[in-house]
Amino acid sequence: KPNEATEDKKKNQRIGDYIIGKSIGKGTFGKVKKGIHVITNEKVAIKILEKDKIQDVADVERVAREIHILKIVRHPNVIQMYEIIETKQRLYLIMEFAEG
């Protein structure tokens, strides 16, 4: 009989070099999940935005502005954006993971 850890790994999805884990938050356009980089084992937060929920022009601008700001700001008190992965239906924002 397979153990729980093996079963959990089978359930986890992967996007790029990241394994997507459990849900840690929810927003207007999607959810935030805990992730782990498969090579470095670094914990990350993965904000998963459902493109079909971002339809209003103001929403598109808001999301684009958030991504732009996170890409350019480098400050110890601001979560850092590592990578953006886009698929047909979703945007995956790979970000620094902060406990709490």
DSSP file (Angstrom, degrees, kcal/mol; ACC not computed):
  #  RESIDUE AA STRUCTURE BP1 BP2  ACC     N-H-->O    O-->H-N    N-H-->O    O-->H-N    TCO  KAPPA ALPHA  PHI   PSI    X-CA   Y-CA   Z-CA
    1    1 A K              0   0    0      0, 0.0     2,-0.0     0, 0.0     0, 0.0   0.000 360.0 360.0 360.0 127.1    0.0    0.0    0.0
    2    2 A P        -     0   0    0      0, 0.0     2,-0.1     0, 0.0     0, 0.0  -0.346 360.0-119.7 -66.4 145.2    1.5    3.4   -1.0
    3    3 A N     >  -     0   0    0      1,-0.1     4,-2.0    -2,-0.0     3,-0.2  -0.311  25.5-103.2 -81.1 170.7    2.2    5.8    1.8
    4    4 A E  H  > S+     0   0    0      1,-0.2     4,-2.9     2,-0.2     5,-0.2   0.866 118.6  56.9 -62.7 -38.2    0.6    9.3    2.2
    5    5 A A  H  > S+     0   0    0      1,-0.2     4,-2.2     2,-0.2    -1,-0.2   0.911 107.8  48.2 -61.1 -42.0    3.7   11.1    1.0
    6    6 A T  H  > S+     0   0    0      1,-0.2     4,-1.7     2,-0.2    -1,-0.2   0.919 112.4  48.9 -63.4 -43.3    3.7    9.2   -2.2
    7    7 A E  H  X S+     0   0    0     -4,-2.0     4,-1.6     1,-0.2    -2,-0.2   0.906 109.7  52.2 -63.1 -41.9    0.0    9.8   -2.8
    8    8 A D  H  X S+     0   0    0     -4,-2.9     4,-1.8     1,-0.2    -1,-0.2   0.909 107.3  52.2 -60.9 -42.9    0.5   13.6   -2.1
    9    9 A K  H  < S+     0   0    0     -4,-2.2    -1,-0.2     1,-0.2    -2,-0.2   0.876 107.2  52.7 -62.3 -37.1    3.3   13.8   -4.7
   10   10 A K  H  < S+     0   0    0     -4,-1.7    -1,-0.2     1,-0.2    -2,-0.2   0.868 109.8  48.9 -65.6 -36.0    1.1   12.2   -7.3
   11   11 A K  H  < S+     0   0    0     -4,-1.6    -1,-0.2    -5,-0.1    -2,-0.2   0.808  91.7  96.5 -73.9 -30.1   -1.7   14.8   -6.6
   12   12 A N     <  -     0   0    0     -4,-1.8     2,-0.2    -5,-0.1     9,-0.1  -0.369  67.5-142.5 -67.9 136.4    0.7   17.7   -6.8
   13   13 A Q  E     -A   20   0A   0      7,-0.7     7,-3.4     8,-0.1     2,-0.4  -0.496   9.1-140.6 -90.0 164.8    0.9   19.5  -10.2
   14   14 A R  E     -A   19   0A   0      5,-0.3     2,-0.4    -2,-0.2     5,-0.2  -0.988  16.6-178.4-129.2 139.7    4.0   20.9  -11.7
   15   15 A I  E >   -A   18   0A   0      3,-2.5     3,-1.9    -2,-0.4     2,-0.1  -0.976  66.5 -43.0-135.2 121.8    4.5   24.1  -13.6
   16   16 A G  T 3  S-     0   0    0     -2,-0.4    69,-0.0     1,-0.3     0, 0.0  -0.397 125.3 -20.7  58.4-130.2    8.0   24.8  -15.0
   17   17 A D  T 3  S+     0   0    0     -2,-0.1    21,-3.1    -3,-0.1     2,-0.4   0.076 121.3  93.9 -94.8  23.0   10.5   24.0  -12.3
   18   18 A Y  E <   -AB  15  37A   0     -3,-1.9    -3,-2.5    19,-0.2     2,-0.5  -0.935  63.3-145.3-124.1 138.7    8.0   24.2   -9.5
   19   19 A I  E     -AB  14  36A   0     17,-2.6    17,-1.7    -2,-0.4     2,-0.5  -0.884  25.5-135.3 -96.1 128.9    5.8   21.6   -7.8
   20   20 A I  E     +AB  13  35A   0     -7,-3.4    -7,-0.7    -2,-0.5    15,-0.2  -0.749  31.3 176.6 -89.7 123.5    2.5   23.2   -6.8
   21   21 A G  E     -     0   0A   0     13,-3.4    -8,-0.1    -2,-0.5    14,-0.1   0.137  37.0 -22.2-103.5-143.0    1.4   22.3   -3.3
   22   22 A K  E     -     0   0A   0     11,-0.1    12,-2.9     1,-0.1    -1,-0.3  -0.282  68.1 -98.4 -75.7 155.7   -1.5   23.1   -1.0
   23   23 A S  E     + B   0  33A   0     10,-0.2    10,-0.3     1,-0.1    -1,-0.1  -0.484  38.1 172.3 -70.9 134.7   -3.6   26.2   -1.2
   24   24 A I  E     +     0   0A   0      8,-3.4     2,-0.3     1,-0.3     9,-0.2   0.384  62.3   1.1-124.0  -0.9   -2.6   29.1    1.1
   25   25 A G  E     - B   0  32A   0      7,-1.4     7,-2.3     2,-0.0     2,-0.3  -0.984  54.9-139.9-175.3 168.7   -4.9   31.9    0.0
   26   26 A K  E     + B   0  31A   0     -2,-0.3     5,-0.3     5,-0.3     2,-0.2  -0.998  19.1 174.6-144.2 143.3   -7.6   33.0   -2.4
   27   27 A G        -     0   0    0      3,-3.2     3,-0.3    -2,-0.3    -2,-0.0  -0.718  48.2 -81.7-136.6-172.1   -8.3   36.2   -4.4
   28   28 A T  S    S+     0   0    0     -2,-0.2     3,-0.1     1,-0.2    -1,-0.0   0.870 125.2  30.5 -61.7 -40.1  -10.6   37.7   -6.9
   29   29 A F  S    S-     0   0    0      1,-0.0    21,-3.1    25,-0.0     2,-0.3   0.426 129.7 -47.6-105.5  -0.1   -8.9   36.2   -9.9
   30   30 A G  E     - C   0  49A   0     -3,-0.3    -3,-3.2    19,-0.2     2,-0.3  -0.949  66.7 -66.5 168.1-147.8   -7.6   32.9   -8.5
   31   31 A K  E     -BC  26  48A   0     17,-1.6    17,-3.5    -2,-0.3     2,-0.5  -0.878  25.7-125.8-137.8 167.7   -5.7   31.4   -5.7
   32   32 A V  E     -BC  25  47A   0     -7,-2.3    -8,-3.4    -2,-0.3    -7,-1.4  -0.970  28.6-175.0-117.4 131.1   -2.3   31.3   -4.0
   33   33 A K  E     -BC  23  46A   0     13,-2.6    13,-3.4    -2,-0.5     2,-0.3  -0.905  28.5-112.4-124.3 153.1   -0.6   27.9   -3.4
   34   34 A K  E     - C   0  45A   0    -12,-2.9   -13,-3.4    -2,-0.3     2,-0.3  -0.601  43.0-179.3 -77.6 143.0    2.6   27.0   -1.7
   35   35 A G  E     -BC  20  44A   0      9,-3.0     9,-2.4    -2,-0.3     2,-0.4  -0.883  20.0-145.7-138.6 171.2    5.2   25.6   -4.1
   36   36 A I  E     -BC  19  43A   0    -17,-1.7   -17,-2.6    -2,-0.3     2,-0.4  -0.997  22.8-120.6-142.3 136.4    8.7   24.3   -4.2
   37   37 A H  E  >  -B   18   0A   0      5,-2.4     4,-2.0    -2,-0.4   -19,-0.2  -0.620  22.5-141.3 -75.3 128.6   11.5   24.6   -6.7
   38   38 A V  T  4 S+     0   0    0    -21,-3.1    -1,-0.1    -2,-0.4   -20,-0.1   0.751  95.1  35.5 -67.7 -24.7   12.4   21.1   -7.9
   39   39 A I  T  4 S+     0   0    0    -22,-0.4    -1,-0.2     3,-0.1   -21,-0.1   0.889 129.3  28.1 -94.2 -47.3   16.1   21.8   -8.1
   40   40 A T  T  4 S-     0   0    0      2,-0.1    -2,-0.2     1,-0.0     3,-0.1   0.625  90.3-134.9 -91.5 -14.0   16.9   24.1   -5.2
   41   41 A N     <  +     0   0    0     -4,-2.0     2,-0.2     1,-0.2    -3,-0.1   0.646  48.6 158.6  64.1  16.2   14.0   23.0   -2.8
   42   42 A E        -     0   0    0     -5,-0.1    -5,-2.4     1,-0.1     2,-0.3  -0.519  42.7-122.7 -71.3 134.4   13.3   26.7   -2.2
   43   43 A K  E     +C   36   0A   0     -2,-0.2    54,-0.8    -7,-0.2     2,-0.3  -0.584  38.2 175.6 -75.7 138.8    9.8   27.4   -1.0
   44   44 A V  E     -CD  35  96A   0     -9,-2.4    -9,-3.0    -2,-0.3     2,-0.5  -0.921  31.4-122.7-136.6 163.5    7.8   29.8   -3.1
   45   45 A A  E     -CD  34  95A   0     50,-2.8    50,-3.3    -2,-0.3     2,-0.6  -0.929  23.6-156.9-104.1 135.0    4.3   31.2   -3.3
   46   46 A I  E     -CD  33  94A   0    -13,-3.4   -13,-2.6    -2,-0.5     2,-0.7  -0.929   0.7-159.7-117.6 108.9    2.5   30.6   -6.6
   47   47 A K  E     -CD  32  93A   0     46,-2.6    46,-3.0    -2,-0.6     2,-0.7  -0.781  10.4-159.9 -87.3 118.0   -0.3   33.0   -7.4
   48   48 A I  E     -CD  31  92A   0    -17,-3.5   -17,-1.6    -2,-0.7     2,-0.5  -0.884   5.4-166.7-107.0 111.8   -2.5   31.3  -10.0
   49   49 A L  E     -CD  30  91A   0     42,-3.0    42,-2.1    -2,-0.7     2,-0.7  -0.856  15.7-139.8-101.9 126.1   -4.6   33.7  -12.0
   50   50 A E  E >   - D   0  90A   0    -21,-3.1     3,-1.7    -2,-0.5     4,-0.5  -0.750   9.5-150.8 -83.7 116.5   -7.5   32.3  -14.1
   51   51 A K  G >  S+     0   0    0     38,-2.6     3,-1.4    -2,-0.7    -1,-0.2   0.840  92.5  61.6 -59.0 -35.2   -7.5   34.3  -17.3
   52   52 A D  G 3  S+     0   0    0     37,-0.5    -1,-0.3     1,-0.3     3,-0.1   0.659 100.4  55.5 -69.5 -12.2  -11.2   33.9  -17.8
   53   53 A K  G <  S+     0   0    0     -3,-1.7     2,-0.9   -24,-0.2     3,-0.3   0.570  95.0  71.3 -91.1 -10.8  -11.9   35.8  -14.5
   54   54 A I    <   +     0   0    0     -3,-1.4    -1,-0.2    -4,-0.5   -25,-0.0  -0.737  60.7 122.9-105.1  82.3   -9.8   38.8  -15.7
   55   55 A Q        +     0   0    0     -2,-0.9    -1,-0.2    -3,-0.1     2,-0.1   0.765  40.4  88.3-113.3 -36.7  -12.2   40.2  -18.3
   56   56 A D  S  > S-     0   0    0     -3,-0.3     4,-2.3     1,-0.1     5,-0.2  -0.396  77.7-127.8 -65.4 140.7  -12.9   43.8  -17.4
   57   57 A V  H  > S+     0   0    0      1,-0.2     4,-2.4     2,-0.2     5,-0.2   0.889 111.2  53.4 -57.6 -41.1  -10.4   46.3  -18.8
   58   58 A A  H  > S+     0   0    0      1,-0.2     4,-2.3     2,-0.2    -1,-0.2   0.880 108.8  49.7 -62.9 -37.8   -9.9   47.8  -15.4
   59   59 A D  H  > S+     0   0    0      2,-0.2     4,-2.7     1,-0.2     5,-0.2   0.912 109.6  50.6 -66.8 -42.6   -9.1   44.3  -14.0
   60   60 A V  H  X S+     0   0    0     -4,-2.3     4,-2.5     1,-0.2    -2,-0.2   0.924 112.7  47.1 -60.2 -44.4   -6.6   43.6  -16.8
   61   61 A E  H  X S+     0   0    0     -4,-2.4     4,-2.5     2,-0.2    -1,-0.2   0.897 111.1  51.7 -64.6 -40.6   -4.9   46.9  -16.1
   62   62 A R  H  X S+     0   0    0     -4,-2.3     4,-2.4     2,-0.2    -2,-0.2   0.925 112.5  44.7 -62.7 -45.6   -4.8   46.2  -12.3
   63   63 A V  H  X S+     0   0    0     -4,-2.7     4,-2.5     2,-0.2     5,-0.2   0.925 113.9  49.8 -64.9 -44.9   -3.2   42.8  -12.8
   64   64 A A  H  X S+     0   0    0     -4,-2.5     4,-2.5    -5,-0.2    -2,-0.2   0.896 111.4  49.8 -60.7 -40.5   -0.7   44.2  -15.3
   65   65 A R  H  X S+     0   0    0     -4,-2.5     4,-2.7     2,-0.2     5,-0.2   0.919 110.2  49.8 -64.9 -44.3    0.2   47.0  -12.9
   66   66 A E  H  X S+     0   0    0     -4,-2.4     4,-2.6     1,-0.2    -2,-0.2   0.924 112.8  46.9 -60.6 -44.7    0.7   44.5  -10.0
   67   67 A I  H  X S+     0   0    0     -4,-2.5     4,-1.9     2,-0.2    -2,-0.2   0.927 112.4  49.9 -63.3 -44.9    2.9   42.4  -12.2
   68   68 A H  H  X S+     0   0    0     -4,-2.5     4,-1.5    -5,-0.2    -2,-0.2   0.926 112.5  46.7 -59.6 -46.8    4.9   45.4  -13.4
   69   69 A I  H  X S+     0   0    0     -4,-2.7     4,-2.4     1,-0.2     3,-0.3   0.932 112.2  49.6 -62.8 -46.9    5.4   46.7   -9.8
   70   70 A L  H  < S+     0   0    0     -4,-2.6    11,-0.9     1,-0.2    -1,-0.2   0.822 109.6  53.5 -63.6 -30.3    6.5   43.3   -8.5
   71   71 A K  H  < S+     0   0    0     -4,-1.9    -1,-0.2    -5,-0.2    -2,-0.2   0.843 117.6  34.0 -72.3 -33.3    9.0   42.9  -11.3
   72   72 A I  H  < S+     0   0    0     -4,-1.5     2,-0.4    -3,-0.3    -2,-0.2   0.752  95.9  90.2 -97.7 -25.0   10.8   46.2  -10.7
   73   73 A V     <  +     0   0    0     -4,-2.4     2,-0.5    -5,-0.2     8,-0.3  -0.589  46.1 179.7 -81.2 129.2   10.7   46.7   -7.0
   74   74 A R        +     0   0    0     -2,-0.4     5,-0.1     6,-0.1     6,-0.1  -0.909  26.2 132.6-126.6 102.0   13.6   45.3   -5.0
   75   75 A H    >   -     0   0    0     -2,-0.5     3,-2.0     3,-0.4    -2,-0.0  -0.991  61.0-122.7-151.2 141.5   13.2   45.9   -1.3
   76   76 A P  T 3  S+     0   0    0      0, 0.0     4,-0.1     0, 0.0    -1,-0.1   0.751 113.0  50.6 -58.8 -23.8   13.5   43.7    1.8
   77   77 A N  T 3  S+     0   0    0      2,-0.1     2,-0.5    -3,-0.0    -3,-0.0   0.383  99.3  76.8 -95.8   4.3   10.0   44.5    2.9
   78   78 A V  S <  S-     0   0    0     -3,-2.0    -3,-0.4    -8,-0.0     2,-0.0  -0.957  87.6-112.8-119.3 131.7    8.4   43.7   -0.5
   79   79 A I        -     0   0    0     -2,-0.5     2,-0.4     1,-0.1    -6,-0.1  -0.353  36.9-127.6 -58.9 134.7    7.7   40.2   -1.7
   80   80 A Q        -     0   0    0     -4,-0.1    16,-3.0    -6,-0.1     2,-0.5  -0.699   7.8-136.3 -92.6 138.4    9.9   39.5   -4.7
   81   81 A M  E     +E   95   0A   0    -11,-0.9    14,-0.2    -2,-0.4     3,-0.1  -0.805  22.7 177.7 -88.9 127.2    8.6   38.2   -8.0
   82   82 A Y  E     -     0   0A   0     12,-3.2     2,-0.3    -2,-0.5    13,-0.2   0.850  58.3 -13.6 -95.3 -44.0   10.8   35.4   -9.4
   83   83 A E  E     -E   94   0A   0     11,-1.6    11,-3.1     2,-0.0     2,-0.5  -0.994  47.5-141.0-160.5 153.3    9.1   34.3  -12.6
   84   84 A I  E     -E   93   0A   0     -2,-0.3     2,-0.5     9,-0.2     9,-0.2  -0.994  17.4-171.0-123.9 126.6    5.9   34.4  -14.6
   85   85 A I  E     -E   92   0A   0      7,-2.6     7,-3.2    -2,-0.5     2,-0.5  -0.975   7.1-162.2-118.8 126.6    4.7   31.4  -16.4
   86   86 A E  E     +E   91   0A   0     -2,-0.5     2,-0.2     5,-0.2     5,-0.2  -0.912  11.6 174.3-114.2 133.1    1.8   31.7  -18.8
   87   87 A T        -     0   0    0      3,-3.0    -2,-0.0    -2,-0.5     5,-0.0  -0.665  51.2 -89.7-118.7-179.5   -0.4   29.0  -20.2
   88   88 A K  S    S+     0   0    0     -2,-0.2     3,-0.0     1,-0.2    -1,-0.0   0.879 124.7  22.6 -59.6 -39.5   -3.5   29.2  -22.4
   89   89 A Q  S    S+     0   0    0      1,-0.1   -38,-2.6   -38,-0.1   -37,-0.5   0.632 122.7  39.9-104.2 -16.9   -5.9   29.5  -19.3
   90   90 A R  E     -D   50   0A   0    -40,-0.2    -3,-3.0   -39,-0.1     2,-0.4  -0.909  53.9-143.5-138.7 158.9   -3.7   30.7  -16.5
   91   91 A L  E     -DE  49  86A   0    -42,-2.1   -42,-3.0    -2,-0.3     2,-0.6  -0.987  20.0-158.2-114.2 131.7   -0.9   33.0  -15.3
   92   92 A Y  E     -DE  48  85A   0     -7,-3.2    -7,-2.6    -2,-0.4     2,-0.8  -0.945   2.4-163.7-112.1 114.0    1.4   31.6  -12.7
   93   93 A L  E     -DE  47  84A   0    -46,-3.0   -46,-2.6    -2,-0.6     2,-0.7  -0.872   8.2-155.1 -99.0 111.8    3.2   34.3  -10.7
   94   94 A I  E     +DE  46  83A   0    -11,-3.1   -12,-3.2    -2,-0.8   -11,-1.6  -0.781  26.6 170.9 -91.3 117.5    6.1   32.6   -8.9
   95   95 A M  E     -DE  45  81A   0    -50,-3.3   -50,-2.8    -2,-0.7   -14,-0.2  -0.826  40.2 -81.9-130.1 162.1    6.9   34.7   -5.9
   96   96 A E  E     -D   44   0A   0    -16,-3.0     2,-0.5    -2,-0.3   -52,-0.2  -0.337  47.2-127.8 -57.1 139.5    9.0   34.7   -2.7
   97   97 A F        -     0   0    0    -54,-0.8     2,-0.5   -53,-0.1   -54,-0.1  -0.833  23.3-168.6 -97.1 128.8    7.3   32.8    0.1
   98   98 A A        -     0   0    0     -2,-0.5   -54,-0.0   -19,-0.0   -19,-0.0  -0.973  20.9-126.5-118.2 124.2    6.9   34.5    3.4
   99   99 A E              0   0    0     -2,-0.5     0, 0.0     1,-0.2     0, 0.0  -0.348 360.0 360.0 -64.1 145.2    5.9   32.6    6.5
  100  100 A G              0   0    0     -2,-0.0    -1,-0.2     0, 0.0     0, 0.0   0.464 360.0 360.0  86.0 360.0    2.8   33.9    8.3
